[in-house]
């Protein structure tokens, strides 16, 4: 859902809740009215959380190579030249 649509829905739900609270129709079932208000309040809360988290979700694109953390062999100052690739088998003389 887009940010604008979420904002519009949130505003609409708030207006609806406000109108329900201002309505003093004695023929209304108080339990049903309370349930409806609870549903509206829960939905408003869900949308507010979603709107708060949405900008963080937009920044979850693929990181650029400069943003990636270098491997430990590069970050401790060593060149990594003395480190053997674990996929390379050891020569027979080093196995003894």
Secondary structure, DSSP 8 states (H G I E B T S, - for coil): --HHHHHHHHHHHHHHHHHHHH---TTS-HHHHHHHHHHHHHHHHHHHHHHHHHHHHHT-S---GGGS---HHHHTS--STT---TTS---HHHH-
